[in-house]
Amino acid sequence: MQSVLNQLYFSDRYNELLDSNGQARPHWQALLAQLESEEPTAMRKRIEAVQRQVRDNGVTYNVYADTHGVQRPWDLDVLPLIIPQDEWQHIAASVAQRATLLNQVLLDVYGEQRLLASGQLPPALIYGHNGFLPSCVGIPHYDNVALHHYAVDLARAPNGQWWVVSDRTQGPTGAGYALENRTIISSAFPELFRDLNIERLSGFFASMRDSLAHWGHRVADNQAQTVPGITALGQGEPPLVVILTPGPYNETYHEQSFLAGYLGYPLVQGSDLTVRNGIVWLKTIAGLRPVHAILRRIDDDYCDPLELNADSLLGVAGLTQAARLGNVLIANALGANLLQSGALLGFLPNLCQSLLGEALRMPSVGTWWCGEPAALEYVIQHLDDLVIKPAYPQVRSSPIFGEDLNPSQKESLIERLRAQPDHYIAQEQVDISHAPVLTS
């Protein structure tokens, strides 16, 4: 086993499994001990069992225009990424802080806009983003929570430092896949899950369910007080929470259906809902039922063809007005796509100090918004070390690696950057860590 591990060591990147001496890190040793004691035929059976369960469960990630078919089987490696408890606590605290910060930013941008007035956020960064939805300015949020769910892309640099690469705020996916991954792997390695004291996922989903129920009851009370004919929920009666999906051709449709079954929520499309008198209703065989909370998987502007995007066939006409009246909770709030802009990353350290009164726990990968003159000049001077990306989703451009460009291509790119600096960001290249995989 050690000879195999030595072949896995790469000195230019952080190795999740091995330390700088080529020795297994302490938190991996229990897993490696089991692998060493396992007969190859037994391990092959475990791998085949995982692949079979993925296939039998129909776990897929849909890929548009894939030549091999729309539904791509979920690629699940049997080796987990093991993170020690103290390191996980730092990650968890950092992600929670970041979610709190981004929630405050979202509330301000669609509320009092003090960050814009004070210059802490450049107006061009917000108003130039087509994810900023003027129709959503002033919409109230229960308990001042607009960002109900949050996901983040993390990477580890060669020095072992965790960095945030991007924020996922519009309709964050992945939790359902993580739960299904855990279920499948735990059935393949029951001994490891018993002996390693693995952090449970059930608490996250219980918190999600309880939070949506809490806000759903608040919505139900508001409906009963403001809309004639609507009665308050009875004692112990749960609010109606639905998951709004774009439909079976969406890339994460399997996860949406899995979550709906696990959480006990109806999985609905826009045509299953209607808005009447400022209330969102679910169409059922027994008649209309008032909806109290929507866990959405539809992009912001497609949620409402009446106010946001007239071309949308996926949303519900009048949904924005229902939210404005406080008659439905939408998680995440409409307009949250704005926070996914990479242009925000460079402003978060100062915003964290200003809004939360504390330093940002986990840094973002080095990011420069070219809309700032000093940042633009830095990017041009260090183009070989940077990756150029669009700052806004409406800018159609793939990442451009400066080191790959010839002199004429560099000159052309610099002209584009100078012509429309607001449209681009630059990020430093990070050699992210390596983690082991197990194949048959």
QUIFENVEN-V13279 format. One record per pair of residues at least 24 apart in sequence whose C-alpha atoms are under 8 Angstrom apart, sorted by the first residue. I is the first residue (numbers start at 1). J is the second residue. D is the distance in Angstrom with one decimal. If there is no record, write none. Layout:
# QUIFENVEN-V13279
[[I | J | D] [I | J | D]]
This chain:
# QUIFENVEN-V13279
[[1 | 36 | 6.7] [8 | 436 | 7.9] [12 | 158 | 6.8] [12 | 431 | 7.8] [13 | 157 | 7.3] [13 | 158 | 4.7] [13 | 431 | 6.1] [13 | 432 | 6.5] [13 | 433 | 5.4] [13 | 434 | 6.8] [14 | 156 | 7.2] [14 | 157 | 6.6] [14 | 158 | 4.5] [14 | 159 | 6.6] [14 | 160 | 6.1] [14 | 432 | 7.1] [14 | 433 | 4.5] [14 | 434 | 6.3] [15 | 433 | 5.6] [15 | 434 | 5.0] [15 | 435 | 6.3] [16 | 81 | 8.0] [16 | 433 | 6.6] [16 | 434 | 6.0] [16 | 435 | 5.2] [16 | 436 | 7.6] [17 | 435 | 6.4] [17 | 436 | 6.8] [27 | 82 | 7.0] [27 | 83 | 7.3] [27 | 84 | 6.0] [28 | 82 | 6.8] [30 | 196 | 7.7] [31 | 192 | 7.1] [44 | 440 | 5.7] [46 | 188 | 5.7] [46 | 189 | 8.0] [47 | 78 | 6.5] [47 | 188 | 7.9] [47 | 439 | 7.7] [47 | 440 | 6.9] [49 | 188 | 7.0] [50 | 76 | 7.9] [50 | 78 | 7.1] [50 | 184 | 6.4] [50 | 185 | 6.9] [50 | 188 | 6.6] [51 | 76 | 7.7] [53 | 184 | 6.9] [54 | 184 | 7.6] [58 | 254 | 7.8] [59 | 254 | 6.3] [59 | 255 | 7.9] [60 | 252 | 7.7] [60 | 254 | 6.1] [61 | 251 | 5.4] [61 | 252 | 5.6] [61 | 253 | 7.6] [61 | 254 | 7.1] [62 | 249 | 6.9] [62 | 250 | 6.5] [62 | 251 | 3.9] [62 | 252 | 6.4] [62 | 253 | 7.5] [63 | 251 | 5.8] [64 | 251 | 7.4] [70 | 249 | 7.8] [76 | 181 | 7.2] [77 | 437 | 6.4] [77 | 438 | 6.7] [77 | 439 | 7.9] [78 | 185 | 6.4] [78 | 437 | 7.5] [78 | 438 | 6.5] [79 | 436 | 7.3] [79 | 437 | 5.8] [79 | 438 | 6.1] [81 | 435 | 7.1] [91 | 362 | 7.9] [93 | 361 | 7.9] [94 | 360 | 7.7] [94 | 361 | 5.2] [94 | 362 | 5.7] [95 | 152 | 7.6] [95 | 362 | 8.0] [97 | 360 | 7.7] [97 | 361 | 7.5] [98 | 360 | 7.7] [99 | 147 | 7.4] [99 | 150 | 6.3] [101 | 351 | 7.8] [101 | 352 | 6.2] [101 | 355 | 7.2] [101 | 356 | 7.0] [102 | 147 | 7.6] [102 | 339 | 7.1] [103 | 145 | 6.7] [103 | 146 | 6.1] [103 | 147 | 5.2] [104 | 355 | 7.3] [106 | 146 | 7.1] [106 | 147 | 7.7] [106 | 336 | 6.9] [106 | 339 | 7.3] [107 | 144 | 7.4] [107 | 145 | 7.9] [107 | 146 | 6.7] [109 | 137 | 7.9] [110 | 136 | 6.6] [110 | 137 | 4.4] [110 | 138 | 6.0] [110 | 139 | 7.6] [111 | 137 | 6.0] [111 | 138 | 5.4] [111 | 139 | 7.9] [120 | 347 | 7.7] [120 | 350 | 8.0] [120 | 351 | 7.2] [121 | 347 | 7.4] [124 | 371 | 8.0] [124 | 422 | 7.3] [125 | 343 | 7.2] [125 | 344 | 8.0] [125 | 371 | 7.8] [125 | 422 | 7.2] [126 | 338 | 7.6] [128 | 392 | 7.8] [128 | 422 | 7.9] [129 | 338 | 7.0] [129 | 392 | 5.5] [129 | 393 | 7.6] [129 | 394 | 7.7] [130 | 338 | 8.0] [130 | 392 | 7.2] [130 | 393 | 7.3] [130 | 394 | 6.6] [131 | 300 | 7.6] [131 | 301 | 7.7] [131 | 335 | 6.3] [131 | 336 | 7.8] [131 | 337 | 5.6] [131 | 338 | 4.9] [131 | 393 | 7.8] [132 | 335 | 6.0] [132 | 337 | 7.8] [132 | 338 | 5.8] [133 | 301 | 7.9] [133 | 308 | 7.5] [133 | 334 | 7.9] [133 | 335 | 5.7] [135 | 307 | 7.0] [135 | 308 | 7.4] [135 | 320 | 7.8] [136 | 320 | 7.4] [136 | 324 | 7.8] [136 | 334 | 6.8] [136 | 335 | 6.8] [138 | 324 | 7.7] [139 | 323 | 6.9] [139 | 324 | 4.8] [139 | 325 | 7.9] [140 | 323 | 7.8] [140 | 324 | 6.5] [140 | 326 | 6.8] [141 | 326 | 7.7] [141 | 329 | 8.0] [142 | 215 | 7.0] [142 | 218 | 7.8] [146 | 331 | 7.4] [146 | 332 | 6.3] [146 | 333 | 5.2] [146 | 336 | 8.0] [147 | 331 | 7.0] [147 | 332 | 5.3] [147 | 333 | 6.4] [147 | 336 | 7.3] [148 | 331 | 5.7] [148 | 332 | 5.5] [148 | 333 | 7.8] [149 | 331 | 7.1] [149 | 332 | 6.4] [155 | 432 | 5.8] [155 | 433 | 7.2] [156 | 432 | 5.3] [156 | 433 | 5.5] [157 | 430 | 6.2] [157 | 431 | 6.1] [157 | 432 | 5.2] [157 | 433 | 6.3] [158 | 430 | 8.0] [158 | 431 | 6.5] [158 | 432 | 6.6] [158 | 433 | 6.6] [162 | 362 | 7.0] [162 | 363 | 7.8] [163 | 362 | 6.3] [163 | 363 | 5.5] [163 | 364 | 5.2] [163 | 365 | 5.6] [164 | 362 | 7.0] [164 | 363 | 6.3] [164 | 364 | 4.4] [164 | 365 | 5.9] [165 | 364 | 6.0] [165 | 365 | 5.6] [166 | 340 | 7.0] [166 | 342 | 6.7] [166 | 364 | 7.9] [167 | 339 | 7.3] [167 | 340 | 5.3] [168 | 339 | 7.8] [168 | 340 | 5.8] [169 | 332 | 7.3] [169 | 336 | 5.8] [169 | 337 | 6.0] [169 | 339 | 6.4] [169 | 340 | 6.2] [170 | 299 | 6.7] [170 | 300 | 7.0] [170 | 332 | 6.4] [170 | 335 | 7.6] [170 | 336 | 5.1] [170 | 337 | 4.5] [170 | 339 | 8.0] [170 | 340 | 7.5] [171 | 296 | 6.4] [171 | 297 | 5.2] [171 | 298 | 7.0] [171 | 299 | 7.1] [171 | 331 | 7.8] [171 | 332 | 6.4] [172 | 297 | 7.9] [173 | 252 | 7.6] [173 | 255 | 7.9] [174 | 255 | 7.6] [176 | 255 | 5.3] [176 | 256 | 7.4] [176 | 258 | 6.6] [176 | 259 | 5.7] [177 | 255 | 6.0] [205 | 263 | 7.7] [209 | 263 | 7.0] [212 | 241 | 7.4] [212 | 293 | 6.8] [213 | 238 | 6.9] [213 | 239 | 6.2] [213 | 241 | 7.7] [215 | 293 | 7.5] [215 | 329 | 7.1] [216 | 240 | 7.2] [216 | 241 | 7.3] [216 | 292 | 5.0] [216 | 293 | 5.5] [216 | 328 | 7.7] [216 | 329 | 7.0] [217 | 292 | 7.5] [219 | 292 | 5.8] [219 | 293 | 7.8] [219 | 326 | 6.5] [219 | 327 | 5.5] [219 | 328 | 6.0] [219 | 329 | 6.9] [220 | 292 | 6.2] [220 | 327 | 7.4] [222 | 326 | 6.9] [222 | 327 | 6.5] [223 | 279 | 7.7] [223 | 326 | 8.0] [223 | 327 | 5.7] [227 | 277 | 7.7] [239 | 291 | 7.6] [239 | 292 | 6.0] [239 | 293 | 7.8] [240 | 265 | 7.9] [240 | 290 | 7.2] [240 | 291 | 5.2] [240 | 292 | 5.4] [240 | 293 | 6.6] [241 | 265 | 6.0] [241 | 266 | 7.4] [241 | 291 | 6.4] [241 | 292 | 6.0] [241 | 293 | 4.7] [241 | 294 | 5.7] [241 | 295 | 7.3] [242 | 266 | 5.0] [242 | 267 | 6.0] [242 | 268 | 6.7] [242 | 291 | 7.4] [242 | 293 | 6.5] [242 | 294 | 5.1] [242 | 295 | 6.1] [243 | 267 | 4.9] [243 | 268 | 6.0] [243 | 294 | 5.8] [243 | 295 | 4.7] [243 | 296 | 5.7] [243 | 297 | 7.3] [244 | 268 | 5.1] [244 | 269 | 5.6] [244 | 270 | 7.0] [244 | 294 | 6.5] [244 | 295 | 6.1] [244 | 296 | 4.6] [244 | 297 | 5.8] [244 | 298 | 6.9] [245 | 269 | 5.3] [245 | 270 | 7.7] [245 | 296 | 6.6] [245 | 297 | 5.2] [245 | 298 | 6.1] [246 | 270 | 7.6] [246 | 297 | 6.8] [246 | 298 | 5.7] [246 | 314 | 5.9] [256 | 297 | 7.9] [269 | 314 | 7.0] [269 | 315 | 7.8] [270 | 313 | 7.8] [270 | 314 | 5.2] [270 | 315 | 4.7] [270 | 316 | 5.3] [271 | 314 | 7.5] [271 | 315 | 7.7] [271 | 316 | 7.3] [273 | 316 | 6.6] [274 | 316 | 6.4] [274 | 317 | 7.3] [275 | 316 | 7.3] [275 | 317 | 6.8] [275 | 318 | 5.8] [275 | 319 | 6.7] [275 | 322 | 7.5] [278 | 318 | 7.4] [278 | 321 | 6.5] [278 | 322 | 4.7] [278 | 325 | 7.1] [278 | 327 | 6.9] [279 | 322 | 5.8] [279 | 327 | 5.9] [279 | 328 | 7.3] [280 | 319 | 7.1] [280 | 322 | 6.8] [280 | 327 | 7.6] [280 | 328 | 7.0] [291 | 328 | 6.9] [292 | 327 | 7.0] [292 | 328 | 5.0] [292 | 329 | 6.3] [293 | 328 | 5.4] [293 | 329 | 4.5] [293 | 330 | 5.9] [293 | 331 | 7.6] [294 | 328 | 7.3] [294 | 329 | 6.1] [294 | 330 | 4.9] [294 | 331 | 6.1] [295 | 330 | 6.2] [295 | 331 | 5.0] [295 | 332 | 7.2] [296 | 330 | 6.9] [296 | 331 | 6.1] [296 | 332 | 7.0] [299 | 337 | 7.7] [300 | 334 | 5.4] [300 | 335 | 5.9] [300 | 336 | 7.4] [300 | 337 | 6.7] [301 | 334 | 8.0] [341 | 391 | 6.0] [341 | 392 | 6.2] [341 | 393 | 7.9] [342 | 367 | 7.6] [342 | 391 | 6.0] [342 | 425 | 7.0] [343 | 367 | 7.4] [343 | 368 | 7.1] [343 | 369 | 5.2] [343 | 391 | 5.5] [343 | 424 | 7.9] [343 | 425 | 6.1] [365 | 427 | 6.8] [365 | 428 | 6.8] [365 | 430 | 7.8] [366 | 427 | 5.5] [366 | 428 | 5.4] [367 | 425 | 6.8] [367 | 426 | 5.6] [367 | 427 | 4.5] [367 | 428 | 6.7] [368 | 425 | 5.5] [368 | 426 | 5.2] [368 | 427 | 6.5] [369 | 421 | 8.0] [369 | 422 | 7.2] [369 | 424 | 6.4] [369 | 425 | 4.5] [369 | 426 | 6.6] [370 | 417 | 7.4] [370 | 421 | 4.9] [370 | 422 | 5.8] [370 | 423 | 7.5] [370 | 424 | 5.8] [370 | 425 | 5.6] [370 | 426 | 7.4] [371 | 421 | 4.8] [371 | 422 | 4.1] [371 | 423 | 7.4] [371 | 424 | 7.5] [372 | 421 | 7.9] [372 | 422 | 7.9] [376 | 417 | 7.7] [376 | 418 | 7.9] [376 | 421 | 7.1] [379 | 426 | 6.7] [380 | 414 | 6.7] [385 | 428 | 6.3] [385 | 429 | 6.6] [386 | 426 | 6.0] [386 | 427 | 5.5] [386 | 428 | 4.7] [386 | 429 | 5.8] [387 | 426 | 5.4] [387 | 427 | 5.2] [387 | 428 | 6.2] [387 | 429 | 6.5] [388 | 424 | 6.8] [388 | 425 | 5.9] [388 | 426 | 4.5] [388 | 427 | 6.6] [389 | 424 | 5.8] [389 | 425 | 5.4] [389 | 426 | 6.1] [389 | 427 | 7.8] [390 | 423 | 5.9] [390 | 424 | 4.6] [390 | 425 | 6.1] [391 | 422 | 7.2] [391 | 423 | 5.1] [391 | 424 | 4.6] [391 | 425 | 5.4] [392 | 423 | 6.4] [392 | 424 | 7.7] [395 | 423 | 6.8]]
